[in-house]
Amino acid sequence: MKKYVSLLLALLMICSLCACGNDNEPAPTKEPESNVKIDILLEQDDSMKNTYSLLAVDPAAPFADADGNPVSDVKINTVGADALINWLLSKETMELAANYGNDTYGECLFYALDGAPVSKAAIPQAEDETTTIRVSTTTSVNDSGLLGYLLPKFEEAYGYEVEVFSAGTGKAIANAKMGNADLILVHAKAQEEAFVDEGFARVIDGMDAERLSFLYNYFVLVGPADDPADVKNAADVKAAFKAIADGKYKFVSRGDGSGTHTKELSLWPEELGITAEQESFADYTEWYVSSNAGMGVCLTMANEQGAYILSDKATFLTFRANDGVIEG
């Protein structure tokens, strides 16, 4: 009997120790809550395709300052611009660009455009007078990290140093018109065609046109998870924008003449009369926020205010992956 009592006591001790051990085990760790409260609600609409183009700046262009006064002694690095454009249009670089983001986001951020020009031109090594290449570009390709991914490869291989001026397409083009860029990489067809028509672009050797469209992705309509305007169920993006306007749900606009801003203006119902001019939306300021800022800043505003916003998909995915931060 004594033997059984001892055995029972030993078992009780073991159970007690096990129970204590369980009490001392750390509680399962919770994943930190994301700072990003907005998400993609509508995408892949035909009206939301977003095409990117390269244009080389013509050294004989009618450069002028912000006040319209002619600017003289502008030096355009045509050799460097051609080298970078030909490299970006090479089969190898197009494949790099088209696969960018897949490892990080589980999907590509950019796609090679069908029928895009492909360059097989030899790329010259940089020389003292051709080393620095000035690129004026949209925030989309910069904030998405694409240029930060591609340009170091080009610089290391050929010895160039690429200076990037990043702004909305309108400002990026204006910068080039003042003689401050050797090439532009932007995404607003009408503004690009005007750049050509006004004599600021040139055809590089081996190409058929000034405007070289080569990549695309999609604009996406982003908004709060509860989606008060029910844009997820809209027939198309224009119906979604109408629902936002009808319900007077807060919307953050780039308001900066960028390619994204230009696209947004084309999606509002015509009867609203919303244009780039402030007076056109003076009656809508309770819900329409014109920020005159880049994509990253605007996404931050929309996230903080629970607002809708039109974004290029690449920048939004970067914003979400970085928990609401756009670096650079």
Backbone as numpy.savetxt, mean C-alpha at the origin, in Angstrom:
# Nx Ny Nz CAx CAy CAz Cx Cy Cz
-3.61 -55.58 58.37 -4.45 -54.37 58.37 -3.58 -53.13 58.37
-2.51 -53.22 59.25 -1.59 -52.09 59.32 -1.01 -51.79 57.95
-0.72 -52.90 57.26 -0.12 -52.77 55.93 -1.04 -51.99 55.00
-2.35 -52.28 55.05 -3.31 -51.62 54.16 -3.50 -50.14 54.53
-3.49 -49.89 55.84 -3.62 -48.49 56.30 -2.45 -47.65 55.81
-1.26 -48.22 55.92 -0.06 -47.50 55.46 -0.13 -47.22 53.96
-0.59 -48.24 53.25 -0.72 -48.08 51.80 -1.72 -46.99 51.45
-2.85 -46.98 52.18 -3.90 -45.98 51.95 -3.37 -44.57 52.23
-2.63 -44.45 53.34 -2.05 -43.14 53.68 -1.07 -42.67 52.61
-0.29 -43.61 52.09 0.69 -43.26 51.04 -0.03 -42.76 49.78
-1.13 -43.46 49.46 -1.89 -43.04 48.26 -2.51 -41.66 48.45
-3.02 -41.43 49.67 -3.60 -40.11 49.95 -2.55 -39.00 49.84
-1.34 -39.31 50.30 -0.25 -38.32 50.21 0.09 -37.99 48.77
0.14 -39.05 47.97 0.47 -38.84 46.54 -0.60 -37.99 45.86
-1.86 -38.30 46.18 -2.96 -37.52 45.60 -2.88 -36.07 46.03
-2.54 -35.88 47.32 -2.43 -34.51 47.84 -1.34 -33.73 47.14
-0.22 -34.41 46.93 0.90 -33.75 46.23 0.52 -33.42 44.81
-0.17 -34.34 44.14 -0.61 -34.09 42.75 -1.54 -32.90 42.69
-2.47 -32.83 43.66 -3.43 -31.71 43.68 -2.69 -30.40 43.87
-1.69 -30.42 44.79 -0.92 -29.18 45.00 -0.19 -28.78 43.75
0.35 -29.83 43.09 1.07 -29.52 41.85 0.17 -28.87 40.84
-1.06 -29.35 40.71 -1.99 -28.76 39.75 -2.33 -27.33 40.11
-2.47 -27.07 41.45 -2.78 -25.70 41.88 -1.69 -24.73 41.51
-0.44 -25.25 41.49 0.69 -24.36 41.23 1.01 -24.22 39.75
0.36 -24.99 38.91 0.62 -24.88 37.47 0.15 -23.53 36.96
0.97 -22.89 36.10 0.57 -21.58 35.57 -0.67 -21.71 34.70
-1.51 -20.69 34.77 -2.72 -20.68 33.94 -2.32 -20.57 32.48
-3.08 -21.18 31.60 -2.76 -21.08 30.17 -2.66 -19.62 29.75
-1.61 -19.33 28.97 -1.42 -17.94 28.54 -2.41 -17.59 27.43
-2.95 -16.40 27.51 -3.87 -15.93 26.48 -3.11 -15.15 25.42
-3.54 -15.34 24.20 -2.95 -14.55 23.13 -3.29 -13.08 23.36
-2.29 -12.19 23.22 -2.60 -10.77 23.42 -3.65 -10.30 22.42
-4.55 -9.47 22.88 -5.61 -8.96 22.02 -5.02 -8.04 20.96
-5.47 -8.20 19.72 -4.96 -7.37 18.64 -5.40 -5.92 18.79
-4.52 -5.03 18.39 -4.86 -3.61 18.38 -5.68 -3.22 17.15
-5.75 -4.11 16.19 -6.46 -3.81 14.94 -7.91 -4.26 15.06
-8.83 -3.30 15.01 -10.26 -3.58 15.19 -11.04 -3.49 13.88
-10.34 -3.24 12.79 -10.98 -3.16 11.48 -10.48 -4.31 10.61
-11.27 -4.65 9.61 -10.89 -5.77 8.75 -11.45 -5.57 7.35
-10.98 -6.39 6.43 -11.48 -6.33 5.05 -12.91 -6.85 5.02
-13.80 -6.03 4.48 -15.21 -6.40 4.41 -15.67 -6.67 2.98
-14.98 -6.05 2.02 -15.36 -6.23 0.61 -14.11 -6.12 -0.25
-13.94 -7.07 -1.16 -12.77 -7.05 -2.04 -13.08 -7.80 -3.33
-12.08 -7.77 -4.23 -12.14 -8.49 -5.50 -13.27 -8.02 -6.41
-13.83 -6.86 -6.15 -14.80 -6.27 -7.06 -14.03 -5.76 -8.29
-14.61 -5.92 -9.48 -13.91 -5.49 -10.70 -13.54 -4.02 -10.67
-14.34 -3.22 -9.96 -14.07 -1.78 -9.90 -12.92 -1.44 -8.96
-12.35 -2.45 -8.31 -11.34 -2.19 -7.28 -9.94 -2.66 -7.70
-9.77 -2.97 -8.97 -8.44 -3.36 -9.44 -7.51 -2.15 -9.39
-6.27 -2.39 -9.00 -5.32 -1.32 -8.70 -4.02 -1.58 -9.44
-3.77 -0.84 -10.53 -2.64 -1.12 -11.40 -1.51 -0.12 -11.17
-0.28 -0.64 -11.12 0.91 0.18 -10.87 1.73 0.32 -12.16
2.25 1.54 -12.36 2.99 1.83 -13.59 4.31 2.53 -13.28
5.29 2.29 -14.16 6.58 2.97 -14.12 6.65 3.97 -15.26
7.19 5.16 -15.00 7.40 6.15 -16.05 8.76 6.81 -15.82
9.58 6.85 -16.86 10.88 7.52 -16.79 10.69 9.00 -17.06
11.36 9.83 -16.29 11.24 11.29 -16.44 12.12 11.77 -17.60
11.56 12.64 -18.43 12.26 13.20 -19.59 13.12 14.38 -19.12
14.44 14.35 -19.38 15.29 15.47 -18.96 14.95 16.79 -19.65
14.20 16.73 -20.78 13.81 17.94 -21.49 12.41 18.41 -21.09
11.87 17.88 -20.01 10.51 18.22 -19.58 10.43 19.68 -19.10
9.23 20.26 -19.14 9.04 21.66 -18.70 8.93 21.76 -17.17
10.02 21.51 -16.48 10.00 21.50 -15.01 9.64 22.88 -14.46
8.86 22.86 -13.38 8.44 24.12 -12.74 8.30 23.89 -11.24
8.47 24.96 -10.46 8.32 24.83 -9.02 6.84 24.86 -8.63
6.56 24.85 -7.34 5.19 24.78 -6.86 4.36 25.99 -7.27
5.04 27.10 -7.56 4.34 28.32 -7.99 4.23 28.45 -9.50
4.72 27.43 -10.21 4.64 27.47 -11.67 5.82 28.14 -12.35
6.82 28.53 -11.58 8.00 29.17 -12.18 8.94 28.12 -12.76
9.47 28.36 -13.96 10.37 27.37 -14.59 11.58 27.07 -13.71
11.96 25.79 -13.71 13.14 25.36 -12.96 14.22 24.96 -13.96
15.38 25.54 -13.82 16.47 25.23 -14.74 17.53 24.37 -14.05
18.50 23.93 -14.83 19.62 23.13 -14.32 19.16 21.84 -13.64
18.07 21.27 -14.12 17.62 19.99 -13.58 18.45 18.87 -14.21
18.96 18.00 -13.38 19.75 16.88 -13.87 18.99 15.58 -13.61
18.65 14.89 -14.68 17.93 13.63 -14.59 18.90 12.48 -14.87
18.94 11.52 -13.99 19.80 10.36 -14.16 19.10 9.34 -15.05
19.20 9.54 -16.35 18.50 8.66 -17.29 19.10 7.25 -17.29
20.42 7.16 -17.13 21.07 5.84 -17.12 20.59 5.04 -15.92
20.59 5.68 -14.76 20.14 4.99 -13.55 18.66 4.64 -13.61
17.84 5.57 -14.11 16.40 5.31 -14.22 16.15 4.12 -15.14
16.82 4.09 -16.28 16.64 2.98 -17.22 17.09 1.66 -16.59
18.20 1.71 -15.84 18.71 0.49 -15.20 17.68 -0.07 -14.22
17.11 0.81 -13.40 16.14 0.35 -12.40 14.85 -0.14 -13.06
14.37 0.60 -14.06 13.14 0.19 -14.74 13.33 -1.16 -15.42
14.44 -1.33 -16.14 14.69 -2.61 -16.81 14.83 -3.74 -15.80
15.43 -3.46 -14.64 15.56 -4.50 -13.61 14.19 -4.86 -13.05
13.36 -3.85 -12.77 12.02 -4.12 -12.23 11.15 -4.89 -13.22
11.40 -4.70 -14.51 10.60 -5.36 -15.55 11.21 -6.68 -16.02
12.31 -7.08 -15.39 12.90 -8.37 -15.76 12.04 -9.50 -15.21
12.13 -10.64 -15.84 11.33 -11.80 -15.43 11.62 -12.17 -13.98
12.90 -12.13 -13.60 13.29 -12.54 -12.25 12.70 -11.61 -11.19
12.76 -10.30 -11.45 12.23 -9.35 -10.46 10.71 -9.41 -10.40
10.09 -9.58 -11.55 8.62 -9.70 -11.55 8.18 -10.89 -10.71
8.94 -11.98 -10.76 8.61 -13.15 -9.95 8.79 -12.85 -8.46
9.86 -12.11 -8.13 10.07 -11.70 -6.74 8.90 -10.86 -6.24
8.50 -9.89 -7.06 7.41 -8.99 -6.67 6.10 -9.75 -6.54
5.86 -10.68 -7.46 4.59 -11.41 -7.46 4.50 -12.42 -6.32
5.64 -12.79 -5.74 5.63 -13.73 -4.60 5.79 -13.02 -3.27
5.97 -11.70 -3.31 6.21 -10.96 -2.06 4.99 -11.04 -1.14
5.26 -11.37 0.11 4.19 -11.40 1.11 3.60 -12.77 1.36
3.86 -13.72 0.47 3.22 -15.02 0.60 3.65 -15.74 1.88
4.93 -15.67 2.20 5.43 -16.34 3.41 4.87 -15.70 4.68
4.74 -14.39 4.66 4.30 -13.66 5.86 2.79 -13.66 6.03
2.07 -13.44 4.93 0.63 -13.22 5.01 -0.21 -14.39 4.50
0.45 -15.38 3.90 -0.30 -16.50 3.35 -0.94 -16.18 2.03
-0.65 -15.01 1.48 -1.13 -14.63 0.15 -0.21 -13.55 -0.40
-0.16 -13.45 -1.70 0.71 -12.45 -2.33 0.06 -11.07 -2.23
0.89 -10.05 -2.10 0.38 -8.69 -2.00 0.25 -8.02 -3.37
0.99 -8.51 -4.35 0.96 -7.95 -5.70 0.94 -9.10 -6.70
0.45 -8.80 -7.90 0.40 -9.78 -8.97 1.00 -9.18 -10.23
1.65 -10.03 -11.04 2.17 -9.57 -12.32 1.00 -9.34 -13.27
1.00 -8.20 -13.93 -0.08 -7.83 -14.84 0.05 -8.61 -16.15
-1.05 -9.21 -16.59 -1.03 -9.90 -17.89 -0.64 -8.91 -18.98
0.30 -9.33 -19.83 0.72 -8.46 -20.92 1.70 -7.38 -20.52
2.20 -7.44 -19.30 3.17 -6.43 -18.85 4.44 -6.53 -19.69
5.08 -5.40 -19.98 6.34 -5.46 -20.73 7.41 -6.18 -19.91
8.18 -7.01 -20.57 9.27 -7.73 -19.91 10.58 -7.29 -20.54
11.54 -6.91 -19.71 12.82 -6.43 -20.21 13.89 -7.52 -20.09
14.68 -7.64 -21.17 15.85 -8.52 -21.17 17.13 -7.71 -21.30
17.01 -6.40 -21.11 18.16 -5.51 -21.30 19.23 -5.77 -20.25
20.48 -5.60 -20.65 21.59 -5.72 -19.72 21.57 -4.53 -18.77
21.86 -4.76 -17.51 21.85 -3.69 -16.51 23.28 -3.23 -16.28
23.59 -1.97 -16.57 24.96 -1.49 -16.36 25.26 -1.29 -14.88
26.50 -1.48 -14.50 26.93 -1.17 -13.14 26.94 0.35 -12.95
26.72 0.77 -11.73 26.72 2.20 -11.43 28.11 2.80 -11.60
28.12 4.04 -12.06 29.36 4.83 -12.11 29.16 6.06 -11.24
30.23 6.80 -11.00 30.15 7.94 -10.09 28.99 8.87 -10.39
28.81 9.18 -11.68 27.78 10.16 -12.06 26.39 9.55 -12.18
26.28 8.23 -12.10 24.96 7.60 -12.24 24.52 6.84 -10.98
25.28 6.96 -9.92 25.04 6.13 -8.72 23.67 6.37 -8.09
23.28 7.64 -7.91 22.06 7.95 -7.18 20.85 7.99 -8.11
19.84 7.20 -7.78 18.59 7.17 -8.55 17.47 7.64 -7.63
16.71 8.64 -8.11 15.61 9.19 -7.30 14.28 8.64 -7.81
13.57 7.95 -6.92 12.26 7.39 -7.28 11.18 8.13 -6.51
10.20 8.63 -7.23 9.04 9.26 -6.61 7.89 8.28 -6.73
7.33 7.88 -5.60 6.37 6.77 -5.64 5.23 6.96 -4.66
4.23 6.13 -4.81 3.07 6.14 -3.94 3.38 5.43 -2.62
2.64 5.78 -1.59 2.84 5.14 -0.28 2.52 3.65 -0.33
1.69 3.23 -1.27 1.25 1.83 -1.30 2.42 0.85 -1.46
3.28 1.12 -2.44 4.39 0.19 -2.66 5.46 0.36 -1.60
5.50 1.53 -0.97 6.50 1.76 0.08 6.03 1.19 1.42
4.82 1.57 1.85 4.31 1.11 3.15 4.08 -0.41 3.19
3.83 -1.00 2.04 3.63 -2.45 2.00 4.93 -3.20 2.21
6.06 -2.50 2.08 7.36 -3.14 2.24 7.95 -3.67 0.95
7.23 -3.51 -0.17 7.73 -4.07 -1.44 9.06 -3.46 -1.84
9.17 -2.13 -1.78 10.42 -1.50 -2.19 11.55 -1.85 -1.22
11.22 -1.91 0.06 12.23 -2.29 1.05 12.75 -3.70 0.83
11.94 -4.52 0.19 12.32 -5.90 -0.14 13.13 -5.97 -1.43
12.71 -5.21 -2.44 13.35 -5.32 -3.75 14.63 -4.48 -3.90
14.57 -3.23 -3.48 15.66 -2.31 -3.80 17.04 -2.72 -3.27
17.14 -3.26 -2.05 18.47 -3.69 -1.61 19.11 -4.74 -2.52
18.30 -5.58 -3.14 18.82 -6.59 -4.07 19.41 -5.91 -5.31
18.71 -4.90 -5.80 19.19 -4.14 -6.96 20.46 -3.38 -6.62
20.46 -2.71 -5.48 21.62 -1.90 -5.07 22.85 -2.77 -4.87
22.67 -3.92 -4.24 23.81 -4.81 -3.99 24.38 -5.37 -5.29
23.51 -5.70 -6.23 23.96 -6.32 -7.48 24.66 -5.33 -8.40
24.21 -4.05 -8.40 24.71 -3.12 -9.43 25.36 -1.86 -8.87
25.38 -1.68 -7.57 26.12 -0.57 -6.98 25.41 0.76 -6.94
24.10 0.78 -7.24 23.34 2.04 -7.20 22.85 2.32 -5.78
22.48 3.58 -5.55 21.82 3.98 -4.31 20.49 4.61 -4.69
19.40 4.03 -4.23 18.07 4.51 -4.61 17.48 5.34 -3.49
17.14 6.59 -3.81 16.46 7.48 -2.86 14.97 7.46 -3.17
14.16 7.18 -2.16 12.72 7.04 -2.37 11.98 8.21 -1.74
11.19 8.90 -2.57 10.25 9.91 -2.08 8.87 9.27 -2.15
8.22 9.12 -1.00 6.94 8.40 -0.94 5.82 9.33 -0.51
4.77 9.40 -1.32 3.61 10.23 -1.02 2.44 9.69 -1.83
1.30 10.34 -1.74 0.20 9.97 -2.61 0.60 10.20 -4.07
-0.08 9.53 -4.99 0.30 9.63 -6.40 0.35 11.08 -6.88
-0.63 11.90 -6.50 -0.63 13.30 -6.94 0.62 14.03 -6.50
1.02 13.84 -5.25 2.22 14.51 -4.73 3.49 13.90 -5.32
3.47 12.58 -5.54 4.63 11.93 -6.14 4.87 12.45 -7.55
3.79 12.64 -8.30 3.91 13.17 -9.66 4.34 14.64 -9.62
3.76 15.41 -8.71 4.15 16.82 -8.58 5.63 16.95 -8.26
6.13 16.06 -7.44 7.55 16.07 -7.09 8.41 15.86 -8.33
7.99 14.94 -9.20 8.74 14.69 -10.44 8.65 15.87 -11.39
7.51 16.55 -11.41 7.34 17.71 -12.29 8.24 18.88 -11.89
8.72 18.86 -10.66 9.65 19.89 -10.21 11.11 19.50 -10.46
11.29 18.32 -11.06 12.64 17.87 -11.39 13.32 17.11 -10.27
12.54 16.60 -9.32 13.11 15.95 -8.15 13.07 14.42 -8.23
12.88 13.87 -9.40 12.83 12.42 -9.55 13.33 12.02 -10.92
13.91 10.83 -10.99 14.38 10.28 -12.25 13.35 9.33 -12.86
12.49 8.79 -12.02 11.37 7.96 -12.48 10.29 7.98 -11.43
9.09 7.61 -11.84 7.98 7.52 -10.90 7.37 6.12 -10.96
6.81 5.69 -9.83 6.10 4.41 -9.73 4.80 4.73 -9.01
3.70 4.78 -9.76 2.44 5.29 -9.22 1.26 4.43 -9.69
0.04 4.81 -9.27 -1.12 3.96 -9.59 -2.40 4.78 -9.79
-2.36 5.72 -10.72 -3.56 6.49 -11.07 -3.49 6.79 -12.56
-4.20 6.00 -13.36 -4.07 6.04 -14.82 -4.24 7.44 -15.39
-5.29 8.15 -15.00 -5.55 9.48 -15.58 -4.40 10.44 -15.29
-3.88 10.40 -14.08 -2.76 11.29 -13.73 -1.48 10.89 -14.46
-1.29 9.59 -14.66 -0.13 9.12 -15.40 -0.20 9.57 -16.87
-1.39 9.46 -17.45 -1.55 9.87 -18.85 -1.35 11.37 -19.00
-1.78 12.14 -18.02 -1.56 13.59 -18.06 -0.07 13.89 -17.96
0.65 13.14 -17.17 2.10 13.30 -17.02 2.79 13.10 -18.37
2.30 12.11 -19.12 2.84 11.85 -20.46 2.46 12.98 -21.41
1.18 13.33 -21.43 0.68 14.35 -22.37 1.34 15.71 -22.17
1.73 16.00 -20.92 2.35 17.29 -20.62 3.85 17.31 -20.87
4.39 16.20 -21.39 5.79 16.18 -21.80 6.79 15.84 -20.72
6.35 15.16 -19.65 7.27 14.86 -18.55 7.87 13.45 -18.62
7.35 12.60 -19.50 7.81 11.22 -19.56 8.50 10.94 -20.89
9.30 9.89 -20.91 9.99 9.50 -22.13 9.90 7.99 -22.31
10.11 7.54 -23.54 10.14 6.11 -23.84 11.57 5.63 -23.68
11.80 4.62 -22.85 13.16 4.11 -22.71 13.43 3.09 -23.82
14.69 2.89 -24.15 15.07 1.98 -25.23 14.48 0.59 -25.00
13.90 0.05 -26.07 13.36 -1.30 -26.00 11.89 -1.36 -25.61
11.30 -0.21 -25.23 9.89 -0.18 -24.84 9.07 0.58 -25.88
7.77 0.32 -25.90 6.89 0.91 -26.90 6.14 2.14 -26.41
6.16 2.39 -25.11 5.37 3.50 -24.58 6.04 4.06 -23.33
5.62 5.28 -22.97 6.16 5.90 -21.76 5.64 5.22 -20.51
4.35 4.90 -20.52 3.69 4.35 -19.33 3.78 2.83 -19.34
4.50 2.27 -18.36 4.77 0.85 -18.32 4.05 0.22 -17.12
2.86 -0.31 -17.37 2.07 -0.93 -16.30 2.55 -2.36 -16.12
2.83 -2.75 -14.87 3.47 -4.06 -14.68 2.95 -4.87 -13.49
2.40 -4.23 -12.47 1.88 -4.95 -11.31 0.45 -4.51 -11.03
-0.27 -5.33 -10.30 -1.59 -4.90 -9.82 -1.91 -5.62 -8.52
-2.84 -5.05 -7.80 -3.50 -5.74 -6.69 -4.90 -5.17 -6.62
-5.54 -5.23 -5.48 -6.91 -4.73 -5.38 -7.04 -3.74 -4.23
-7.85 -2.75 -4.46 -8.31 -1.95 -3.34 -9.28 -2.80 -2.53
-9.35 -2.54 -1.25 -10.29 -3.27 -0.40 -11.06 -2.26 0.45
-12.31 -2.58 0.73 -13.11 -1.76 1.63 -12.97 -2.35 3.03
-12.40 -1.55 3.90 -12.10 -1.99 5.27 -13.04 -1.27 6.22
-13.39 -1.93 7.32 -14.27 -1.28 8.28 -14.37 -2.05 9.58
-15.18 -1.57 10.52 -15.33 -2.23 11.82 -15.96 -3.61 11.69
-15.57 -4.50 12.60 -16.02 -5.89 12.52 -17.54 -6.02 12.56
-18.23 -5.14 13.31 -19.69 -5.26 13.39 -20.39 -4.72 12.14
-19.66 -4.04 11.27 -20.14 -3.63 9.95 -21.55 -3.02 9.98
-21.71 -1.87 10.62 -23.07 -1.30 10.76 -23.75 -0.98 9.44
-22.98 -0.72 8.39 -23.57 -0.43 7.08 -23.89 -1.70 6.29
-23.49 -2.86 6.82 -23.73 -4.16 6.17 -23.13 -4.19 4.77
-21.93 -3.66 4.62 -21.30 -3.64 3.30 -20.90 -5.03 2.84
-20.73 -5.96 3.79 -20.38 -7.33 3.40 -21.41 -7.94 2.46
-22.65 -7.53 2.63 -23.72 -8.11 1.82 -24.14 -7.22 0.65
-23.38 -6.17 0.39 -23.71 -5.27 -0.73 -23.48 -5.98 -2.06
-24.25 -5.60 -3.03 -24.15 -6.23 -4.35 -22.80 -5.97 -5.00
-22.25 -4.79 -4.78 -20.94 -4.43 -5.31 -20.41 -3.26 -4.49
-19.22 -2.79 -4.85 -18.58 -1.76 -4.04 -19.33 -0.43 -4.08
-19.95 -0.12 -5.22 -20.70 1.14 -5.28 -21.94 1.10 -4.39
-22.57 -0.07 -4.32 -23.71 -0.23 -3.41 -23.25 -0.13 -1.96
-22.05 -0.62 -1.69 -21.49 -0.53 -0.34 -21.24 0.93 0.05
-20.69 1.71 -0.87 -20.44 3.12 -0.59 -21.75 3.88 -0.39
-22.77 3.49 -1.15 -24.08 4.14 -0.99 -24.64 3.84 0.41
-24.46 2.60 0.88 -24.96 2.22 2.20 -24.25 3.02 3.29
-22.95 3.25 3.12 -22.20 4.05 4.09 -22.72 5.48 4.12
-22.93 6.04 2.93 -23.43 7.42 2.85 -24.85 7.54 3.39
-25.70 6.58 3.03 -27.10 6.64 3.47 -27.20 6.58 5.00
-26.35 5.76 5.61 -26.39 5.63 7.05 -25.52 6.63 7.79
-24.79 7.44 7.02 -23.87 8.43 7.59 -22.89 7.79 8.58
-22.36 6.65 8.14 -21.35 5.97 8.96 -19.98 6.58 8.67
-19.18 6.69 9.68 -17.91 7.42 9.54 -17.02 6.76 8.50
-16.42 7.62 7.66 -15.53 7.16 6.59 -14.30 8.06 6.59
-13.12 7.45 6.56 -11.87 8.20 6.49 -11.37 8.20 5.06
-11.22 9.39 4.48 -10.73 9.56 3.11 -9.28 9.99 3.14
-8.49 9.50 2.18 -7.11 9.98 2.07 -7.10 11.50 1.84
-7.94 11.98 0.95 -8.06 13.42 0.72 -6.79 14.08 0.24
-5.89 13.31 -0.39 -4.56 13.84 -0.74 -4.22 13.77 -2.22
-5.22 13.49 -3.05 -4.95 13.40 -4.49 -4.19 12.14 -4.88
-4.12 11.17 -3.99 -3.42 9.91 -4.28 -4.25 9.03 -5.20
-3.65 7.94 -5.66 -4.40 7.00 -6.48 -5.56 6.40 -5.72
-5.36 6.14 -4.43 -6.43 5.60 -3.60 -7.57 6.61 -3.45
-7.21 7.87 -3.24 -8.20 8.94 -3.12 -8.98 9.09 -4.43
-8.27 9.05 -5.54 -8.93 9.16 -6.85 -9.94 8.03 -7.05
-9.53 6.82 -6.69 -10.44 5.68 -6.83 -11.66 5.85 -5.91
-11.43 6.27 -4.68 -12.53 6.45 -3.72 -13.57 7.43 -4.26
-13.10 8.55 -4.83 -14.03 9.57 -5.33 -14.94 9.01 -6.42
-14.44 8.03 -7.16 -15.24 7.45 -8.26 -16.31 6.49 -7.77
-16.30 6.16 -6.47 -17.22 5.14 -5.96 -18.43 5.70 -5.23
-18.39 6.98 -4.85 -19.55 7.57 -4.17 -20.70 7.81 -5.15
-21.95 7.74 -4.67 -23.08 8.07 -5.55 -22.91 9.47 -6.14
-23.18 9.61 -7.42 -22.97 10.89 -8.11 -23.75 12.03 -7.47
-24.94 11.70 -6.96 -25.78 12.76 -6.42 -25.18 13.42 -5.17
-24.22 12.74 -4.53 -23.56 13.36 -3.38 -22.63 14.49 -3.81
-22.08 14.35 -5.00 -21.21 15.41 -5.52 -19.86 15.51 -4.83
-19.40 14.42 -4.21 -18.12 14.47 -3.50 -16.97 14.48 -4.50
-16.13 15.51 -4.39 -14.93 15.63 -5.22 -13.75 15.90 -4.30
-12.62 16.29 -4.91 -11.43 16.61 -4.11 -11.57 17.96 -3.42
-12.54 18.77 -3.84 -12.70 20.10 -3.26 -13.43 20.03 -1.92
-12.94 20.77 -0.93 -13.51 20.71 0.42 -14.98 21.11 0.46
-15.34 22.09 -0.35 -16.73 22.55 -0.31 -17.71 21.47 -0.78
-17.22 20.48 -1.53 -18.11 19.43 -2.05 -18.61 18.50 -0.95
-17.88 18.41 0.16 -18.34 17.54 1.25 -18.53 18.32 2.55
-18.72 19.62 2.43 -18.91 20.46 3.62 -20.13 20.04 4.44
-21.15 19.52 3.77 -22.37 19.10 4.48 -22.27 17.69 5.05
-21.14 17.02 4.80 -21.00 15.63 5.22 -19.92 15.42 6.27
-19.41 16.50 6.84 -18.25 16.37 7.72 -18.55 15.62 9.02
-19.83 15.42 9.34 -20.15 14.63 10.54 -19.76 13.17 10.36
-19.66 12.73 9.09 -19.28 11.34 8.86 -18.13 11.17 7.86
-17.87 12.18 7.03 -16.82 12.07 6.02 -15.58 12.83 6.51
-14.50 12.10 6.75 -13.27 12.70 7.30 -12.21 12.74 6.21
-11.87 13.95 5.75 -10.82 14.11 4.74 -9.52 14.42 5.45
-8.53 13.53 5.34 -7.36 13.61 6.21 -6.12 14.24 5.58
-6.04 14.22 4.25 -4.83 14.69 3.55 -3.59 14.03 4.13
-3.63 12.70 4.21 -2.53 11.95 4.80 -2.31 10.64 4.05
-1.20 9.99 4.37 -0.85 8.73 3.74 -1.71 7.57 4.22
-1.52 6.41 3.57 -2.37 5.26 3.84 -2.23 4.76 5.27
-1.00 4.69 5.76 -0.79 4.20 7.12 -1.46 5.06 8.16
-1.32 6.38 8.03 -1.96 7.31 8.97 -3.47 7.16 8.91
-4.01 7.04 7.71 -5.47 6.93 7.56 -6.00 5.62 8.13
-5.26 4.54 7.96 -5.69 3.27 8.56 -5.70 3.37 10.08
-4.72 4.06 10.63 -4.68 4.26 12.08 -5.90 5.05 12.53
-6.25 6.11 11.79 -7.42 6.91 12.12 -8.70 6.07 12.07
-8.85 5.29 10.99 -10.04 4.47 10.84 -10.14 3.44 11.96
-9.00 2.87 12.34 -8.96 1.89 13.41 -9.38 2.50 14.74
-8.89 3.71 15.00 -9.21 4.38 16.26 -10.67 4.84 16.32
-11.22 5.21 15.16 -12.57 5.78 15.13 -13.64 4.77 14.75
-13.24 3.53 14.47 -14.22 2.53 14.04 -14.88 2.93 12.73
-14.06 3.44 11.81 -14.58 3.99 10.55 -14.31 3.05 9.38
-15.02 3.30 8.30 -14.75 2.62 7.04 -13.63 3.37 6.31
-12.93 2.65 5.41 -11.85 3.26 4.65 -11.55 2.40 3.43
-11.16 3.05 2.34 -10.68 2.33 1.16 -9.17 2.27 1.26
-8.60 1.07 1.12 -7.15 0.90 1.20 -6.69 -0.01 0.08
-5.42 0.13 -0.30 -4.85 -0.92 -1.12 -4.64 -2.12 -0.20
-4.83 -3.30 -0.73 -4.80 -4.51 0.12 -3.44 -4.74 0.73
-2.38 -4.46 -0.04 -1.03 -4.72 0.45 -0.73 -3.95 1.72
-1.08 -2.66 1.74 -0.79 -1.85 2.93 -1.64 -2.30 4.11
-2.92 -2.65 3.86 -3.75 -3.08 4.98 -3.23 -4.38 5.59
-2.82 -5.35 4.76 -2.32 -6.60 5.31 -1.05 -6.36 6.13
-0.21 -5.44 5.66 0.99 -5.08 6.41 0.61 -4.44 7.74
-0.36 -3.53 7.70 -0.85 -2.84 8.89 -1.37 -3.86 9.91
-2.15 -4.82 9.45 -2.72 -5.82 10.35 -1.64 -6.74 10.91
-0.71 -7.18 10.05 0.34 -8.08 10.50 1.26 -7.42 11.52
1.42 -6.09 11.42 2.26 -5.35 12.36 1.47 -4.81 13.55
0.26 -5.36 13.74 -0.61 -4.99 14.87 -0.89 -3.49 14.90
-1.19 -2.94 13.72 -1.61 -1.54 13.67 -0.49 -0.55 13.53
0.67 -1.00 13.06 1.82 -0.09 12.92 2.31 -0.15 11.47
2.54 1.03 10.90 3.20 1.12 9.60 4.54 1.77 9.85
5.60 1.03 9.56 6.95 1.55 9.82 7.46 2.32 8.63
8.37 3.26 8.92 9.02 4.01 7.85 8.26 5.25 7.46
